[in-house]
Amino acid sequence: MNIDFTPFFKRYEKLVSASDQVFERIKQEHSDCVKCYIGCADCCHALFDLTLIESLYINHHFNKKYSGKEKDRLIEKCNQADRKIYKLKKEAYKEFKAKKNETEILMRMAKERVRCPLLNDKQMCDLYEYRPVTCRTYGIPTSIAGLGHTCGISGFDEGKPYPTLNIDKLQQQLYAISSDFADAINTKYSQIKEILMPVSMAVITEFNEEFLGVMTPAGTENNKKEGNNINGE
């Protein structure tokens, strides 16, 4: 069974385009505050997770672009980064179970630094054209759960009013696309639409039919071939 990702990827790309437009508008209006430049990699060390549709998208384009030894090298970098992130999340979960303040835990995690495995030695992204929305909006003021955030090297002054991107609304739209995709493949995993994972895991995960829990309609035979994943491999 082949899964047609085209309509969902198009919806995601439309959302990406809108995010890029917001970033460019704020950058033009506050050019003295947005410090992003070629070679700056501050955002490439931030911890964040991808929704299902983002994970599928970056996985698809990674496998489409890379092969052979170069692909193996990048996958190993992803494995190393993923182990570091797992340890950090495990510690945060222990703190949460110990009933420590959730906001304080999240704020501490936001300060952790793990180098993105797709950041190369020239301080450039190896998958820049297909980078996640979080990477595209880093550097301008954002709001998450009512709390303001911005890049630590930006020139935005705390307490002053600036145009702000509401990340919660953006996440809702990403979840909506993920949910529609999960419904379209008739997955047996009802919670997969809510999955969150770092870039490292999104790259190394094999999003095949077994992982996605794809079910065929009643009365039909599943002609799935071993190894058939979202990249047609």
Buried (B, 14 or more C-beta within 10 A) or exposed (E): EEBEBEEBBEBBEEBBEEBEEBBEEBBEEBEEBBBBEEEBBBBBEBBBBBBBBBBBBBBBBBBEBBEEEEBEEBBEBBBBBBEBBEEBBEBBEEBEEEEEEEEEBBEBBEEBEBEBBBBBEEEEBBBEEBBBBBBBBBBBBBBBEEEEBBBEEBEBEEEEEBEBBEBEEBBEBBBBBBBBBBEEBEBEBEEBBEBBBBBBBBBBBEBBBEBBBBBEEEEEEEEBEEEBBBBEE
